Amino acid sequence: MEMIRRVQINHVKTLLRETDLKLGAIPDLAGFSYIAYMVGRFRVVEGSTPGQYRKLALRNS
Protein backbone atom coordinates (compact mmCIF):
# COMPACT_ATOMS: atom_id res chain seq x y z
CA MET A 1 0.00 0.00 0.00
CA GLU A 2 2.85 2.39 0.81
CA MET A 3 4.30 1.88 -2.69
CA ILE A 4 0.97 2.88 -4.21
CA ARG A 5 0.85 6.05 -2.09
CA ARG A 6 4.43 6.90 -3.13
CA VAL A 7 3.50 6.56 -6.81
CA GLN A 8 0.43 8.74 -6.25
CA ILE A 9 2.47 11.44 -4.48
CA ASN A 10 5.06 11.38 -7.27
CA HIS A 11 2.26 11.88 -9.79
CA VAL A 12 0.91 14.80 -7.73
CA LYS A 13 4.40 16.34 -7.74
CA THR A 14 4.62 15.99 -11.53
CA LEU A 15 1.20 17.59 -12.00
CA LEU A 16 2.14 20.45 -9.67
CA ARG A 17 5.40 21.11 -11.52
CA GLU A 18 4.31 20.59 -15.09
CA THR A 19 0.72 21.85 -15.26
CA ASP A 20 -1.24 24.86 -14.13
CA LEU A 21 -4.14 22.74 -12.92
CA LYS A 22 -5.91 24.03 -9.86
CA LEU A 23 -5.22 22.01 -6.75
CA GLY A 24 -8.83 20.80 -6.64
CA ALA A 25 -8.42 19.02 -9.99
CA ILE A 26 -5.34 17.03 -9.00
CA PRO A 27 -6.68 14.45 -6.50
CA ASP A 28 -8.86 12.69 -9.08
CA LEU A 29 -5.99 12.55 -11.57
CA ALA A 30 -3.65 11.07 -8.98
CA GLY A 31 -6.07 8.49 -7.57
CA PHE A 32 -7.13 10.23 -4.37
CA SER A 33 -10.80 10.47 -3.44
CA TYR A 34 -10.55 13.62 -1.35
CA ILE A 35 -8.36 16.71 -1.56
CA ALA A 36 -7.92 16.86 2.22
CA TYR A 37 -6.56 13.31 2.29
CA MET A 38 -4.19 14.05 -0.61
CA VAL A 39 -2.90 17.21 1.08
CA GLY A 40 -2.40 15.35 4.37
CA ARG A 41 -0.51 12.48 2.77
CA PHE A 42 1.54 14.91 0.69
CA ARG A 43 2.51 16.85 3.81
CA VAL A 44 3.57 13.67 5.64
CA VAL A 45 5.68 12.42 2.73
CA GLU A 46 7.12 15.70 1.42
CA GLY A 47 7.15 17.89 4.52
CA SER A 48 5.20 20.67 2.81
CA THR A 49 1.77 21.28 1.37
CA PRO A 50 1.16 20.86 -2.37
CA GLY A 51 0.80 24.64 -2.70
CA GLN A 52 4.14 25.25 -1.00
CA TYR A 53 5.75 22.58 -3.18
CA ARG A 54 4.41 24.20 -6.37
CA LYS A 55 5.65 27.65 -5.37
CA LEU A 56 9.12 26.28 -4.63
CA ALA A 57 9.21 24.24 -7.84
CA LEU A 58 8.19 27.26 -9.93
CA ARG A 59 10.79 29.44 -8.22
CA ASN A 60 13.52 26.88 -8.90
CA SER A 61 12.68 26.33 -12.58
N, C-alpha and C positions, 0 to 999 in steps of 0.2 A: 504494500500500500504506500509506503514511504517513497518508493521509486516513482510511482504514478504521480504523487504530489510534486516531486522534484521536476518531473517532465512538465507538469502543468505550470509550475512557477517559472520555469525556463521559457515556456511559451508566452506567459504574461510579460516577462521581461523583453522578449523579442517584439511583442506587439506595442509595448510602451516606447521602445527605442525607435521602431521602424514605421510606426503609423501615427496618425493624429486622431485615432479613435478616442472618443470620450471614455472615461473610466467605466461608466455604466454598461458599455457595450462589450467590454473585455471578458467578464466572467463566463458568459455563454460560449465564447470562442475558445476559451481555455478549459472548458469542462467543469466549471464551478456552477453550482445552482444559485448561489447568493453572493452578492458583492461583499457583504460584511464578512463572510467566511473567507473569501479570496483575500481580502485586505488583511485579515487576521493571520492567515497562513503565510502570506507574503512577508508580513512584519516579523514573524517568528523566524523564517528562513533567511531573509535578507537583512534584517535589522533596520529596515525603514519601510515607510508606506509606499505604495505604488506611485503616488503623486511625487513624493520626494525622490524616488528612484528616477522617474522620468525627467524631473528638473535637472538632476545631476547628470544624467546621460546626455541631455540636450546641451548642457553647458560644456561637457567634455568632448563633444563631437565637432 
